[in-house]
Amino acid sequence: MAPYESDDALSAARDEDAPSGRRKAARYAVPVAVVGVAAATIGLVPALADSGDPDLPKISAQQLIEKIAKSDVQQLSGTVKISTDLGLPDLGGLENGLLSGAARGSGDGSSADPQTKLTELVTGTHTLRVAADGPDRQKLSLLESGAEYSLIHDGKNVWGYDSKSNQVFHSTAAGSGKGRGAEPPATPKDFADEALKSVDDTTSVTVDGTAQVAGRDAYKLLIRPKQSGTTVGAISIAVDARTGLPLKFTLTPKSGGAAVVDAGFTQVSFARPAASAFDFTPPKGAKVTEERDAAEAPRHTPEHGGDVAGGMAGLNVLGKGWTSVATFDTGAKGGLPTGSQGGDLGGFLGSLGDEVSGKFGKGTVFSTRLVNALITDDGKVYAGAVTKDALVKAADAGK
């Protein structure tokens, strides 16, 4: 590894281009009420072997962060590989159904709805083809065995097509091309943008040499928490030396072992994609679902457990930096569903977690390799990329 200068994260975080609210963000705190606690807390890990370390000019960490911020790649096409290992309990496939089912609950009922389909990225290994031509034309295709799912943004139109079910999702809603709020990040840049929000005085940032990714020379930016109590070990971002585009992003857990998620470009080109790449016409016989206006969409109020979505509106953040914990009140007194209303569900979910107690009373902690969530018996949820002990401490402090 070639020697490179390093900057304290505080100076990097004070980059004048950084939004003022970044340091208030709860890192990787994704509060949920059941097993899929880590759905949106994805990091990336190196999927491909580096083919030698290129000899590049020295650069400081702050300069490299600025290079990422100033990157303005408008045209590209390529292939991205993502493998996710959050360490969800093996439920014989039920864990995948829980995640996709949660997405369907907030979507429009079509298998082509991106809120439903792209949730699959939070588990397993996937290959994506991506293309972009400016802010109004993008395409992402999820390649599956004998099938393909494509999400196309072309001007005011957003199309989702699931070839397996021959279903089409269509939206012309204002801002629909910017994402519908429930889709997980899909490219190294998506992940890097989120990770860089974490840079503050609780973080160490250094340049960790160079690498070659998808045939491109790159610098490696290494981000490490200074705080104890977090489950995050390190984040590494491979940054294209010429364009500043993140090519690969790595998040490894503090517990060691395999990285949480593996994603990075295996092939990339910065030539303008053909205009035909963004053309889409629903195939003959396909079922087309139009996105419902939010005002017309029915509101579902659970018979038991309160309105979790409503509880999210009261989200609070406890602590600072990498040990931040997000908390909200579900309104579900009694914790996990039990009795005639919950059947055996409460016992089943309880068997997947660890019972804990403290000043707050009693509760159950559900764990992944990155995110832990505590559901107390009085209906409160505490979640974050922190240890079980840190969650109990946060719950006690909240009393």
Disulfide bonds with the S-S distance in Angstrom:
none
